């Protein structure tokens, strides 16, 4: 059974930084690209960054240059370093494979950026 546990969210001021972590158990991490998704209030969850097992990365334009995704294959962990945070980054952040494995969604971690 795959489990994904996100952590590292919190309340931060505009311009601040946070580092999110996601520990994955099961086969999902060893065979898939992994991604960070976010769901803002009233909006659908969407992919914002992903990283292949070999380290190739992708970012949506809204976070490019501010967020950095990385992974530690030995620890089955994927990270999201978020700098220069903006109020519009406020959302619940989730990790999952790319494409996502729906039964694996975790609780997510709340990120709130105050203006």
Secondary structure, DSSP 8 states (H G I E B T S, - for coil): --EEEEE--EEEETT--EEEEEEEESTHHHHSEEEEEEE-TTS--EEEEEE-TT--EEE-TTTTTTEEEEEEGGGTEEEEEE-S--GGG-EEEEEEEES--GGG----EEEEEE-
